[in-house]
Amino acid sequence: MSPSLEALGIDRMSVADRLALAEAIWDSITPQIEAAPLTDAQKVEIDRRLAAHRANPQAAIPWEQVEAAAFARLQQ
């Protein structure tokens, strides 16, 4: 059985402390996720996307354009 937020006292922590804890937990998991091999479905999807890009490279949108559009939407 997994420990609960209440049993660990996390529910009594401030929001800032809980966010810091969540970030620390995520940071501790990330290296293991990155080291995990891709599933067959993930490999198929990557190959599909790469083939689509090679067939129509002009359809790609540069990151700077995507970022600028996202920030523009936030300003509205």
Residue frames relative to the residue before (quaternion, step in Angstrom):
aa qw qx qy qz dx dy dz
M 1.0000 0.0000 0.0000 0.0000 0.00 0.00 0.00
S 0.4253 -0.7094 0.5060 0.2447 3.54 -0.93 0.93
P 0.5062 -0.6310 0.4784 0.3416 3.58 -1.05 0.65
S 0.4074 -0.7152 0.5141 0.2413 3.57 -1.06 0.70
L 0.6614 -0.4868 0.3893 0.4172 3.53 -1.29 0.31
E 0.6583 0.5180 -0.3042 0.4535 3.53 1.00 -0.88
A 0.6698 0.5085 -0.3030 0.4482 3.59 0.89 -0.92
L 0.7079 0.4349 -0.2510 0.4967 3.57 1.10 -0.69
G 0.4739 -0.6923 0.4233 0.3419 3.58 1.28 -0.21
I 0.3891 0.7443 -0.4673 0.2762 3.55 1.26 0.15
D 0.6215 0.5627 -0.3409 0.4253 3.57 1.06 -0.68
R 0.6779 0.4698 -0.2905 0.4852 3.59 1.22 -0.36
M 0.5256 0.6292 -0.4142 0.3953 3.59 1.25 -0.05
S 0.5609 -0.5744 0.4618 0.3771 3.56 -1.22 0.44
V 0.6585 -0.4951 0.3812 0.4194 3.55 -1.26 0.35
A 0.6519 0.5208 -0.3197 0.4491 3.59 0.91 -0.88
D 0.6724 0.4867 -0.2973 0.4718 3.59 0.96 -0.83
R 0.6433 0.5086 -0.3280 0.4689 3.59 1.03 -0.73
L 0.6336 0.5148 -0.3290 0.4746 3.58 1.04 -0.75
A 0.6438 0.5109 -0.3171 0.4732 3.59 0.98 -0.83
L 0.6439 0.5126 -0.3162 0.4718 3.59 1.00 -0.80
A 0.6469 0.5151 -0.3187 0.4634 3.58 0.93 -0.89
E 0.6519 0.5065 -0.3105 0.4712 3.58 0.97 -0.83
A 0.6511 0.5084 -0.3159 0.4668 3.59 0.95 -0.84
I 0.6406 0.5062 -0.3274 0.4756 3.59 0.99 -0.78
W 0.6559 0.5068 -0.3152 0.4622 3.57 0.89 -0.92
D 0.6571 0.5149 -0.3127 0.4531 3.59 0.91 -0.88
S 0.6598 0.5006 -0.3145 0.4638 3.59 1.08 -0.63
I 0.6741 0.4898 -0.2815 0.4759 3.60 1.20 -0.51
T 0.5684 0.6648 -0.3657 0.3181 3.56 1.02 -0.85
P 0.6729 0.4895 -0.3422 0.4365 3.67 0.73 -0.83
Q 0.6522 0.5086 -0.3212 0.4612 3.59 1.02 -0.71
I 0.6356 0.5149 -0.3252 0.4746 3.58 1.04 -0.77
E 0.6775 0.5000 -0.2942 0.4521 3.57 0.89 -0.92
A 0.6797 0.4860 -0.2854 0.4695 3.60 1.10 -0.62
A 0.5457 0.6318 -0.3982 0.3800 3.59 1.21 -0.38
P 0.4819 -0.6610 0.4816 0.3144 3.60 -0.96 0.74
L 0.5486 -0.6008 0.4667 0.3467 3.54 -1.21 0.54
T 0.4655 -0.6368 0.5278 0.3149 3.54 -1.17 0.58
D 0.6575 -0.4889 0.3802 0.4292 3.57 -1.24 0.27
A 0.6398 0.5275 -0.3243 0.4552 3.60 0.99 -0.81
Q 0.6483 0.5072 -0.3202 0.4690 3.59 0.99 -0.78
K 0.6383 0.5251 -0.3209 0.4624 3.58 1.00 -0.81
V 0.6409 0.5171 -0.3152 0.4717 3.57 0.98 -0.87
E 0.6709 0.4995 -0.3003 0.4584 3.60 0.91 -0.89
I 0.6352 0.5134 -0.3318 0.4720 3.60 0.98 -0.78
D 0.6539 0.5053 -0.3110 0.4694 3.58 0.93 -0.87
R 0.6409 0.5265 -0.3239 0.4551 3.60 0.99 -0.82
R 0.6861 0.4839 -0.2833 0.4634 3.56 0.89 -0.94
L 0.6425 0.5146 -0.3233 0.4667 3.58 1.01 -0.77
A 0.6433 0.5095 -0.3194 0.4739 3.60 0.98 -0.80
A 0.6442 0.5130 -0.3217 0.4672 3.59 0.98 -0.83
H 0.6549 0.5035 -0.3152 0.4671 3.59 0.96 -0.80
R 0.6645 0.5021 -0.3080 0.4598 3.58 0.91 -0.88
A 0.6616 0.5057 -0.3024 0.4638 3.59 1.08 -0.71
N 0.8097 0.0722 -0.0009 0.5823 3.60 1.11 -0.64
P 0.0369 -0.8595 0.5092 0.0268 3.64 0.58 1.08
Q 0.6148 0.5652 -0.3576 0.4180 3.61 1.10 -0.53
A 0.5661 0.5984 -0.3865 0.4148 3.61 1.24 -0.21
A 0.5481 0.6151 -0.4018 0.3998 3.59 1.21 -0.34
I 0.2553 -0.7448 0.6000 0.1417 3.55 -1.11 0.77
P 0.4590 -0.6888 0.4787 0.2929 3.60 -0.74 0.99
W 0.6175 -0.5770 0.3954 0.3597 3.56 -1.09 0.81
E 0.6365 0.5465 -0.3425 0.4229 3.60 0.89 -0.84
Q 0.6538 0.5007 -0.3097 0.4753 3.59 1.04 -0.74
V 0.6401 0.5143 -0.3196 0.4729 3.59 0.96 -0.83
E 0.6621 0.5127 -0.2962 0.4594 3.57 0.93 -0.97
A 0.6586 0.5104 -0.3103 0.4576 3.59 0.91 -0.92
A 0.6574 0.5028 -0.3121 0.4665 3.59 0.97 -0.82
A 0.6390 0.5208 -0.3266 0.4624 3.59 0.99 -0.78
F 0.6720 0.4831 -0.3000 0.4744 3.58 0.90 -0.88
A 0.6160 0.5434 -0.3420 0.4564 3.59 1.06 -0.71
R 0.6473 0.5094 -0.3164 0.4705 3.60 1.00 -0.79
L 0.6466 0.5259 -0.3245 0.4471 3.57 1.03 -0.73
Q 0.6509 0.5374 -0.3052 0.4409 3.57 1.13 -0.66
Q 0.5848 0.6079 -0.3659 0.3933 3.61 1.20 -0.42
